[in-house]
Amino acid sequence: MQNNPIRIGTRESQLAVWQADLVKSLLERNGHKAELVYIKSEGDIDLVTPLYAMGVQGVFTRSLDIALLGEKIDIAVHSMKDVPVQLPQGISQAAVLKRANYKDILVHRGQMTDDSLIVLEEENLSTVNRQLSSLTIATSSIRRRAQWLHRFPNTTIENLRGNVNTRLKKVAESNWDGAIFAAAGLERINLRPENSIDLDWMLPAPAQGAIMVVGRTDDTHTLAACSALNDIDTATCVKIERDFLSALMGGCSTPISARAQIANGEILFKGNIISPDGKDKVEVEKIFDKADSYDAGKYAAEEICLKDMNGILKKIRG
């Protein structure tokens, strides 16, 4: 065992530090020394530009990748949905932690229920309900924007950037009807408000709710130390989701959603792609045998391509 502590790179937000602290505690439980190293990311510095308009992959991970390759840190901890499907040369996946809540949630201003959202979808709206159909919802995610507009096309979407604390504060101080968050992020740091609704119908980003640890490919000792933290079932599911994303040539800034889960030895997969304006949607549902699921994400992507009669993929690829 090496004497020097494993240096864990993390962003400075409360959620990022919570995730890094979790990895630190797990490593220490296994007898490894560890310490946190704080690094700012592009995604934390520019809080105005919508994520889909920043024109760069890995806005929340690139600074940590640079520090890792420069040997300023030994591992980096990421929300896995933020990690590009193609890791930089010299960096390898070290572990995927057990997945938390994968869902998206709507944090609203205390005047909305599951039933009121159902009312929005009814064809014969009363005058009051017709007013409800003209909501203003905030999100910087093009995936969430597309799925919301597909379901509630009269909605006005506002951009919302910042860490979870900043975004919650902006929602509280705004005149918006609500904003969309990842449940896992708020629940991990005990910030999920009572005035929130699970969006069960909204498919998550690939790997949403999972935490990824990466290290230098040539640092076999550290990779081995982290491998003990790997949750095999979570790693299997997020690989399928990210393969689906990769096969469709998507990234964090594309309206592609996926969810794989294991049940009774099978992989249940759902995926979709929706035009950014919410008008067109293509989806796929498949069941794979767990023992034969290595290329499941690619097969699901091939089916989406065959179904994409309106050319959604061609449009979002530019």
C-alpha positions in Angstrom: 0.0 0.0 0.0 1.4 3.4 -0.9 2.0 6.0 1.8 0.9 9.0 -0.1 -2.9 9.8 0.0 -5.0 9.3 -3.1 -5.7 12.9 -4.3 -9.4 13.2 -5.3 -10.2 16.0 -7.7 -13.6 17.6 -7.3 -15.5 20.7 -8.3 -16.3 23.1 -5.5 -20.1 22.8 -5.5 -21.8 21.3 -2.4 -23.0 18.3 -4.5 -19.6 17.7 -6.1 -17.9 17.8 -2.7 -20.5 15.4 -1.3 -19.8 12.9 -4.1 -16.0 13.2 -3.6 -16.4 12.8 0.1 -18.4 9.7 -0.5 -15.5 8.2 -2.6 -13.0 9.4 0.1 -14.9 7.6 2.8 -15.2 4.4 0.8 -11.5 4.4 0.0 -10.6 5.0 3.6 -12.9 2.2 4.7 -10.8 -0.1 2.5 -7.6 1.1 4.1 -6.5 3.8 1.7 -5.5 7.3 2.6 -7.3 10.0 0.6 -7.7 13.8 0.4 -9.8 16.2 -1.7 -8.3 18.7 -4.2 -10.7 21.4 -5.4 -10.7 22.5 -9.0 -13.0 24.9 -10.9 -14.7 23.8 -14.1 -15.8 25.8 -17.2 -19.4 24.9 -16.3 -19.1 26.5 -12.9 -17.4 29.7 -14.2 -19.9 30.5 -17.0 -23.3 30.5 -15.4 -25.1 32.4 -18.1 -24.7 30.5 -21.4 -27.1 27.6 -21.8 -25.3 24.3 -21.6 -26.5 23.3 -25.1 -25.0 26.5 -26.5 -21.5 26.3 -25.0 -20.3 24.2 -27.9 -18.0 22.0 -25.9 -18.1 18.4 -24.6 -17.4 17.9 -20.9 -17.8 21.5 -19.6 -18.0 20.0 -16.1 -15.2 17.5 -16.5 -12.5 19.0 -18.7 -10.6 21.0 -16.0 -10.5 17.8 -13.8 -9.2 15.8 -16.8 -6.4 18.3 -17.3 -5.5 18.2 -13.6 -5.6 14.4 -13.8 -3.3 14.1 -16.8 -1.0 16.7 -15.3 -0.7 14.5 -12.2 -2.1 17.2 -9.9 -4.7 14.7 -8.8 -4.9 10.9 -8.9 -8.6 10.4 -9.5 -11.6 12.6 -10.4 -15.2 12.1 -9.3 -18.0 13.1 -11.6 -21.8 12.9 -11.9 -21.6 10.3 -14.7 -24.3 12.0 -16.9 -21.8 14.9 -17.3 -19.0 12.7 -18.6 -18.5 12.6 -22.4 -19.0 9.0 -23.8 -15.4 9.1 -25.1 -12.9 9.6 -22.3 -9.7 11.5 -23.1 -6.7 9.4 -24.0 -4.8 8.4 -20.9 -7.9 8.4 -18.7 -9.8 5.3 -17.7 -13.0 4.5 -15.9 -12.0 3.3 -12.4 -15.4 2.7 -10.8 -19.1 3.4 -11.1 -20.9 3.7 -7.7 -24.3 2.2 -7.0 -26.9 4.3 -8.7 -29.2 6.6 -6.7 -32.5 8.0 -7.8 -32.4 8.3 -11.6 -35.5 10.5 -12.0 -36.1 14.1 -13.0 -38.3 16.2 -10.7 -40.2 19.4 -11.0 -39.6 21.9 -8.2 -42.6 24.2 -8.3 -43.9 27.2 -6.4 -46.3 25.3 -4.2 -49.3 25.5 -6.6 -49.0 22.3 -8.5 -49.7 18.6 -8.0 -49.5 15.4 -10.0 -53.2 15.9 -10.9 -52.7 19.4 -12.2 -50.0 18.1 -14.6 -52.4 15.5 -15.8 -55.0 18.2 -16.4 -52.6 19.9 -18.8 -52.8 17.0 -21.1 -56.6 16.9 -21.4 -58.0 18.1 -24.7 -61.0 19.9 -23.3 -59.5 22.4 -20.9 -61.6 24.8 -18.9 -60.7 28.5 -18.9 -58.8 28.1 -15.6 -57.0 25.0 -16.9 -56.2 26.7 -20.2 -54.4 29.4 -18.1 -52.4 26.6 -16.4 -51.4 25.3 -19.8 -49.3 28.4 -20.4 -46.5 27.6 -17.9 -43.1 29.0 -17.5 -40.6 26.3 -16.6 -36.8 26.7 -16.2 -34.0 24.3 -17.3 -30.7 24.5 -19.2 -31.0 20.9 -20.4 -32.1 20.5 -24.0 -33.2 16.9 -23.2 -35.5 18.1 -20.4 -36.7 21.0 -22.6 -37.5 18.7 -25.5 -39.4 16.2 -23.4 -41.4 18.8 -21.5 -42.4 20.6 -24.7 -43.4 17.3 -26.3 -45.9 16.9 -23.4 -46.8 20.5 -22.7 -46.2 22.4 -26.0 -47.6 25.8 -24.7 -44.9 26.1 -22.1 -42.3 28.9 -22.1 -38.9 27.6 -21.2 -36.3 29.8 -19.4 -32.6 29.1 -19.0 -31.4 28.1 -15.6 -27.7 27.6 -14.8 -25.6 27.2 -11.6 -25.1 24.6 -9.0 -28.2 23.1 -7.3 -28.1 25.7 -4.5 -28.0 28.6 -6.9 -30.7 27.1 -9.1 -33.1 26.5 -6.1 -32.5 30.1 -5.0 -33.2 31.5 -8.5 -36.5 29.5 -8.6 -37.6 30.8 -5.2 -36.9 34.4 -6.3 -38.4 34.1 -9.8 -41.9 34.3 -11.2 -41.5 31.0 -12.9 -44.0 28.2 -12.3 -41.1 25.8 -11.6 -37.8 24.2 -12.7 -36.6 20.7 -13.5 -33.8 19.1 -11.5 -32.2 15.7 -11.2 -33.7 14.1 -8.1 -30.4 12.5 -7.0 -28.5 15.8 -6.8 -31.0 17.3 -4.4 -31.6 14.2 -2.4 -27.9 13.5 -1.9 -27.4 16.8 0.0 -30.9 16.9 1.6 -32.1 19.8 -0.4 -35.2 18.3 -2.2 -38.1 20.6 -1.3 -41.5 19.4 -0.3 -43.0 21.3 -3.3 -41.5 18.8 -5.9 -43.1 16.2 -8.1 -41.5 13.1 -9.6 -41.6 13.3 -13.4 -42.1 9.6 -13.9 -42.9 10.0 -17.6 -39.6 11.8 -18.3 -36.7 9.5 -19.3 -33.4 10.5 -17.7 -30.1 11.4 -19.2 -27.9 8.3 -19.8 -26.2 7.5 -16.5 -28.2 10.0 -14.5 -28.0 9.2 -10.8 -24.7 7.4 -11.1 -21.3 8.6 -9.9 -18.2 7.8 -11.9 -14.5 7.7 -10.7 -11.8 8.0 -13.3 -8.0 7.7 -13.1 -4.9 7.7 -15.2 -4.7 4.6 -17.4 -1.1 4.0 -16.3 -1.8 4.4 -12.6 -2.6 0.7 -12.0 -2.3 1.0 -8.2 -5.0 3.7 -7.9 -7.2 2.0 -10.5 -7.0 -1.2 -8.5 -7.9 0.6 -5.2 -11.0 2.2 -6.9 -12.1 -1.0 -8.6 -13.4 -2.3 -5.2 -16.0 0.5 -5.2 -17.5 -0.6 -8.5 -21.2 -1.7 -8.6 -21.5 -4.2 -11.4 -25.2 -3.9 -12.0 -25.0 -0.1 -12.2 -21.9 -0.2 -14.4 -23.8 -2.7 -16.8 -26.8 -0.4 -17.1 -25.0 2.9 -17.6 -22.8 1.3 -20.2 -25.8 0.3 -22.2 -27.3 3.8 -21.8 -24.0 5.5 -22.8 -23.5 3.1 -25.8 -27.0 4.1 -26.9 -25.9 7.8 -26.7 -22.6 7.2 -28.4 -24.2 5.2 -31.3 -26.5 8.1 -31.9 -23.5 10.5 -31.8 -25.0 12.3 -28.9 -23.6 14.1 -25.9 -24.7 16.1 -22.9 -26.2 18.7 -25.2 -28.5 16.5 -27.2 -32.1 15.6 -26.5 -31.4 11.8 -26.1 -32.7 9.9 -23.1 -32.1 6.4 -21.9 -32.9 4.1 -18.9 -31.7 0.5 -18.4 -32.6 -1.5 -15.4 -32.1 -5.1 -14.4 -35.0 -7.3 -13.4 -35.1 -11.1 -13.1 -31.9 -11.6 -15.1 -33.1 -9.3 -17.9 -32.2 -5.8 -19.0 -35.3 -3.6 -19.5 -34.3 -0.7 -21.8 -36.2 2.5 -22.8 -34.7 5.2 -24.9 -35.9 8.1 -27.0 -34.9 11.1 -29.0 -37.0 14.2 -29.4 -36.6 17.3 -31.6 -35.5 20.3 -29.5 -38.9 22.0 -30.1 -40.6 18.9 -28.8 -42.7 18.3 -31.9 -41.2 15.0 -33.1 -40.3 11.9 -31.0 -38.9 8.5 -31.7 -38.7 5.9 -28.9 -37.6 2.3 -28.4 -38.3 -0.3 -25.7 -36.4 -3.6 -25.6 -35.7 -6.5 -23.3 -32.2 -8.1 -23.4 -30.9 -11.1 -21.6 -28.4 -9.8 -18.9 -25.8 -12.4 -20.0 -26.0 -11.2 -23.6 -26.3 -7.5 -23.2 -22.9 -6.2 -24.2 -24.1 -4.5 -27.4 -27.6 -3.8 -26.2 -27.2 0.0 -26.4 -26.0 -0.2 -30.0 -28.9 -2.5 -31.0 -31.4 -0.1 -29.4 -29.8 2.9 -31.3 -30.0 1.0 -34.6 -33.8 0.6 -34.0 -34.1 4.3 -33.3 -32.3 5.1 -36.5 -34.7 2.9 -38.5 -37.7 4.6 -36.9 -36.5 8.2 -37.3 -38.6 9.0 -40.4 -38.6 12.8 -39.7 -34.9 13.0 -39.5 -34.5 14.2 -35.9 -31.0 12.9 -35.7 -29.9 14.6 -38.9 -31.3 17.9 -37.6 -29.6 17.8 -34.2 -26.3 16.7 -35.7 -26.5 19.8 -37.9 
